[in-house]
Amino acid sequence: MHPLKKGLTALLLLLFALSLSAQPYKKLHFRSILIDTHNDIPTTAIDKGLSFDQDLSKKTHSDLKRMAAGGIDAQFFSIWCDGNMKNPYAWANREIDTVMAWTNRNPDAMMLALNSSDIKKAVKQKKLAVLFGMEGGHMIENDLAKLDALYARGVRYMTLTWNNSTDWASSALDETTNPQKQKGLTDFGKQVVKRMNELGMLVDLSHVGEQTFWDAINTSTKPVLISHSCAYALCPHRRNLKDDQIRAVGKNGGVIQLNFFSGFIDSAFEKRSAAFTANHKAEMDSLLKANPEPYFMEVYLFEKYPDEVSSIRPSVSMLLDHLDHIVKLIGVDHVGMGSDFDGVNSLPRELNDVTDYPLITKGLLERGYSKKDIRKILGGNLMRVFDAAK
């Protein structure tokens, strides 16, 4: 055989072998039901004047076509507003209206899901199952009737607090930085949890303070949800769960959905991030004068200097270390995915947007998780807890 032909044949055989080796994780990924419990595209789209059913590549982490490309079958769209927002209940309804407008415009690609049966129906019809998770109990405005009304509109979990505390529940931020404030759930807060149990709305304990966590998990008669948090033992951030909390979620029968934010994955990220922003001090100071909330300053600078930011991002392997830690403590039946796409300014290096989701499945296979366990992690565990909330 001519040396050139021989070399070409060898190259083709290598490429074929590589293609075969690349297929198993993709085949498993796209045949599994993937449920992501936290994506902030409603707020991002409204803030930027964008629409989810348009091509938003390089503008956001998510859009309709890219979710399909990433194998996402069911998405809990985060309904959120800042704790200082006036009329937060009205804002919550506006965000729900926005997502429903996207859904109604695309009946062949999206459908509202109110339960696990609807999710399965959407999967069969090759549509994105649309669900709502409300991020912050302040949006019910201390009114159980408004909680009922939001459930009727499709909200299927509520995070008891965001960073701000409510009159009836203390947040992780307040419990760690404002120790003089009331901690935990008030009697009304316990009524909220009990009403959520009655409705079949998942009690979400991401963002809440430790005392609120314990009060809520001891009040709830149903499995709880941790919609977007990681393990404190690997990254000691107030938004992550300590080992005793993780064990309590396992005992409760709940599920912990991993957050992809760099600052909750890698304990060294905040120091590297601070060094990065300090290198752009003039811009940082100007941005903080316009808006004193550091998050918005960081988003702007991270988007402006992507090459610099890339070097400070953790690896996806570090994210999976959190999953391994939780599995070792309470088993594979209590962990899932709650990415926080479009709600964070930094993600693992390999996860640039929702289309990179198959790399999670690839990483799980490489770590020796069985296909059965991977299906649980991607969506099966959430489906179990969703059913148990009824």
C-alpha positions in Angstrom: 0.0 0.0 0.0 1.2 3.5 -0.8 2.6 5.2 2.3 0.1 8.1 1.8 -2.9 5.8 1.5 -1.6 3.8 4.5 -1.4 7.0 6.6 -4.8 8.1 5.5 -6.3 4.7 6.4 -4.7 4.8 9.8 -6.1 8.3 10.4 -9.6 7.3 9.3 -9.5 4.3 11.6 -8.3 6.5 14.5 -11.1 9.0 13.8 -13.7 6.2 13.7 -12.4 4.8 17.0 -12.6 8.2 18.6 -16.2 8.7 17.3 -17.2 5.3 18.8 -15.6 6.2 22.1 -17.4 9.6 22.1 -20.9 8.1 21.5 -21.7 6.1 24.7 -21.9 9.2 27.0 -23.9 11.2 24.5 -26.2 8.3 23.8 -26.8 7.9 27.6 -27.2 11.6 28.1 -29.8 12.1 25.4 -31.8 9.0 26.3 -32.0 10.0 30.0 -34.5 12.6 31.4 -32.5 15.6 32.4 -34.2 18.0 34.8 -32.4 21.3 35.8 -34.0 22.9 38.9 -32.6 26.4 38.5 -32.1 28.7 35.5 -32.4 32.5 35.7 -33.1 33.2 32.0 -36.4 34.9 32.8 -34.7 37.7 34.7 -31.8 37.9 32.3 -34.0 38.1 29.3 -36.2 40.8 30.8 -33.2 42.8 31.9 -31.6 42.6 28.5 -34.7 42.9 26.4 -34.2 39.4 24.9 -36.5 36.4 24.2 -35.8 32.8 25.1 -37.1 31.5 21.7 -34.5 33.6 19.8 -30.9 32.6 19.1 -29.1 34.1 22.1 -25.7 32.6 21.5 -22.9 34.6 23.1 -25.6 36.8 24.9 -26.8 34.3 27.5 -26.1 30.8 28.7 -29.5 29.6 27.5 -32.1 29.7 24.8 -34.7 27.2 23.5 -32.6 25.6 20.8 -29.5 25.4 22.9 -31.5 23.7 25.7 -32.5 21.0 23.2 -28.9 20.7 22.1 -27.8 20.2 25.7 -30.4 17.5 26.2 -32.4 19.4 28.8 -35.9 17.8 29.0 -37.4 19.8 31.9 -36.4 23.2 33.2 -37.5 24.9 36.4 -37.4 28.6 35.3 -36.4 30.7 38.3 -39.0 33.4 39.3 -36.9 36.0 41.1 -36.7 39.6 42.1 -34.4 41.5 44.5 -35.5 41.8 48.1 -35.8 45.6 47.7 -38.3 45.3 44.8 -41.6 47.0 45.4 -44.6 44.8 44.7 -42.6 41.6 44.4 -45.8 39.5 44.0 -46.7 41.5 40.8 -43.1 41.0 39.6 -43.4 37.3 40.1 -46.5 37.2 38.0 -44.8 39.3 35.3 -42.0 36.8 35.0 -44.4 33.9 34.9 -46.3 35.8 32.1 -43.1 36.2 30.2 -42.2 32.5 30.3 -45.8 31.5 29.4 -45.6 33.9 26.4 -42.5 32.0 25.2 -44.3 28.7 25.8 -47.5 29.7 24.0 -45.5 31.0 21.0 -43.8 27.6 20.7 -46.4 24.9 21.2 -44.4 22.4 19.2 -41.3 22.9 21.3 -42.5 23.8 24.9 -45.3 22.9 27.2 -46.2 23.8 30.8 -45.6 20.9 33.2 -47.4 20.7 36.6 -46.3 17.2 37.7 -44.0 14.3 36.8 -46.6 12.9 34.4 -46.5 16.1 32.4 -42.7 15.9 32.3 -42.9 12.4 30.8 -45.5 13.6 28.3 -43.3 16.4 27.2 -40.4 14.0 26.7 -42.5 11.7 24.5 -43.6 14.7 22.5 -40.0 16.0 22.3 -40.9 19.3 24.0 -39.2 21.2 26.8 -41.2 20.8 30.0 -41.6 24.2 31.5 -41.8 24.4 35.3 -41.6 27.3 37.7 -39.5 27.6 40.9 -39.9 30.8 42.9 -36.6 32.1 44.4 -37.5 34.1 47.5 -40.4 33.9 49.9 -40.7 37.7 49.9 -42.7 37.4 46.7 -45.7 36.0 48.6 -45.8 39.3 50.6 -46.6 37.5 53.9 -49.9 36.2 52.4 -50.8 32.5 52.1 -53.5 33.4 49.6 -50.7 34.7 47.3 -48.8 31.4 47.8 -51.9 29.5 46.7 -52.3 31.8 43.7 -48.7 31.2 42.6 -49.1 27.5 43.0 -52.2 27.7 40.8 -50.1 29.4 38.1 -47.6 26.5 38.1 -45.0 27.4 40.8 -43.9 24.0 42.1 -41.1 25.0 44.5 -40.4 28.1 46.6 -37.0 29.0 48.1 -38.0 30.2 51.5 -35.6 33.1 51.3 -33.2 34.6 48.8 -30.2 36.5 50.2 -32.7 38.8 52.0 -34.6 37.5 54.9 -38.4 37.7 55.1 -40.4 38.6 58.1 -40.8 34.9 58.8 -37.5 33.3 57.7 -33.8 34.2 58.0 -31.4 33.9 55.0 -27.9 32.5 55.0 -26.6 35.9 54.3 -28.4 37.5 57.3 -27.6 34.7 59.7 -23.9 35.0 59.0 -23.6 38.8 58.7 -26.4 40.2 60.8 -26.4 38.0 64.0 -28.7 40.5 65.8 -31.6 39.6 63.5 -34.1 36.9 64.4 -33.0 33.5 63.2 -35.0 30.6 61.9 -38.7 30.3 61.1 -41.4 32.2 63.0 -44.8 30.6 63.7 -46.0 32.1 60.4 -42.9 30.7 58.6 -43.9 27.2 59.9 -47.4 27.8 58.5 -45.9 28.6 55.1 -44.0 25.3 55.1 -47.1 23.4 56.2 -49.2 25.1 53.5 -46.5 24.2 50.9 -46.7 20.6 52.0 -50.5 20.7 51.6 -50.3 22.2 48.2 -47.6 19.8 46.9 -45.1 22.6 46.5 -41.5 21.6 47.2 -39.9 23.4 50.1 -36.6 24.7 48.8 -33.8 25.3 51.3 -31.1 26.8 49.2 -30.3 30.3 50.4 -31.7 29.8 53.8 -29.7 30.2 57.1 -28.8 27.2 59.2 -31.5 27.8 61.8 -34.1 28.2 59.1 -32.9 25.0 57.5 -33.3 23.0 60.7 -36.6 24.6 61.5 -38.0 23.9 58.0 -36.7 20.4 57.7 -38.1 19.6 61.1 -41.5 21.1 60.1 -41.9 19.6 56.7 -43.7 16.3 56.4 -42.5 15.9 52.8 -39.0 15.5 51.2 -37.3 18.9 50.8 -35.5 20.3 47.8 -32.1 22.0 47.7 -32.5 23.6 44.3 -29.0 25.0 43.7 -26.3 24.5 46.3 -23.1 22.5 46.9 -21.0 21.0 49.7 -19.6 23.2 52.4 -16.8 20.7 53.3 -15.3 21.3 49.9 -16.1 25.0 49.6 -16.9 26.7 52.9 -19.4 29.2 51.5 -22.6 30.1 53.5 -24.7 29.0 50.4 -23.4 25.5 50.7 -24.6 22.6 53.0 -22.6 21.3 55.9 -22.3 17.6 56.3 -24.9 17.4 59.1 -27.3 19.2 56.8 -26.6 16.9 53.9 -27.2 13.9 56.2 -30.5 15.5 57.3 -31.6 15.8 53.7 -30.8 12.2 53.1 -32.8 11.2 56.2 -35.7 13.4 55.0 -35.7 11.7 51.6 -34.9 15.0 49.8 -32.6 15.9 47.0 -29.6 18.3 46.6 -29.3 19.8 43.2 -25.7 21.0 42.5 -25.0 24.7 41.6 -22.5 25.3 38.8 -21.3 28.7 40.1 -17.5 28.8 40.5 -17.7 30.5 43.9 -19.7 27.6 45.3 -17.4 24.9 43.8 -13.8 26.2 44.4 -12.8 27.7 47.8 -10.0 29.7 46.1 -12.2 31.3 43.5 -13.3 34.3 45.5 -9.6 35.3 46.1 -8.8 35.0 42.4 -12.0 36.9 41.5 -11.1 39.7 43.8 -7.6 39.9 42.3 -9.1 40.1 38.8 -11.5 43.0 39.7 -8.7 44.8 41.5 -6.8 44.8 38.2 -9.7 46.9 36.8 -10.1 49.1 39.8 -11.1 52.3 37.9 -13.9 50.5 36.0 -14.9 48.6 39.2 -15.3 51.9 41.2 -17.3 53.5 38.4 -19.6 50.5 38.2 -20.1 50.4 41.9 -21.1 54.1 42.0 -23.8 53.3 39.4 -25.0 50.2 41.2 -23.6 49.3 44.7 -24.5 45.6 44.3 -21.1 43.9 43.5 -22.7 41.2 41.4 -23.6 43.5 38.5 -20.1 45.0 38.5 -18.6 41.5 38.3 -21.0 40.4 35.5 -19.9 43.4 33.4 -16.2 42.9 34.0 -16.4 39.1 33.5 -18.2 39.6 30.2 -15.8 42.3 29.0 -12.6 40.3 29.8 -13.4 36.7 29.1 -9.8 35.6 28.4 -8.6 36.9 31.8 -11.6 35.3 33.5 -11.0 31.9 31.9 -7.8 31.4 33.9 -9.6 31.8 37.3 -12.5 29.3 36.6 -12.4 25.9 38.2 -12.7 22.6 36.3 -15.9 20.6 35.9 -14.0 17.8 37.8 -14.2 20.0 40.9 -18.0 20.3 40.5 -18.2 16.5 40.3 -16.1 16.3 43.5 -19.1 17.9 45.3 -21.4 15.2 43.8 -19.0 12.5 45.0 -18.9 14.0 48.5 -22.7 14.0 48.8 -23.0 10.5 47.4 -20.5 9.2 49.9 -22.5 10.7 52.8 -26.1 9.8 51.8 -26.1 7.8 48.6 -26.7 8.4 44.9 -30.5 8.8 45.4 -30.2 12.3 46.8 -28.3 14.4 44.2 -29.1 16.1 41.0 -28.5 19.2 38.8 -29.5 22.9 39.6 -27.1 24.7 37.3 -27.9 28.4 38.0 -27.2 29.1 34.3 -27.9 32.8 33.5 -27.8 33.6 37.2 -24.1 33.5 37.8 -21.1 35.2 36.3 -18.6 32.3 36.3 -18.9 28.6 35.5 -16.5 25.7 35.3 -14.1 26.1 32.3 -15.8 23.3 30.3 -19.4 24.5 30.9 -19.8 27.7 28.9 -23.5 27.3 28.3 -26.4 24.7 28.4 -25.1 22.9 25.3 -22.1 21.6 27.4 -24.4 19.6 29.7 -23.4 16.2 28.1 -20.0 16.7 29.7 -21.5 16.1 33.1 -22.7 12.7 31.9 -19.3 12.0 30.4 -17.6 12.9 33.7 -20.0 10.7 35.7 -19.2 7.7 33.4 -15.5 8.3 33.8 -15.9 8.3 37.6 -17.5 4.9 37.4 -21.1 5.7 38.0 -23.5 3.2 36.5 -26.0 4.1 33.8 -28.8 3.5 36.2 -27.2 5.9 38.8 -26.5 8.5 36.2 -30.2 8.5 35.1 -31.1 9.1 38.8 -28.7 12.0 39.0 -29.8 13.6 35.8 -33.5 13.6 36.6 -34.7 10.4 38.3 -34.1 11.6 41.9 -35.9 14.9 41.3 -38.9 13.0 39.8 -39.1 10.8 42.9 -39.1 13.9 45.2 -41.6 15.7 42.9 -44.0 12.7 43.2 -43.5 12.5 47.0 -44.5 16.2 47.4 -48.1 15.4 46.2 
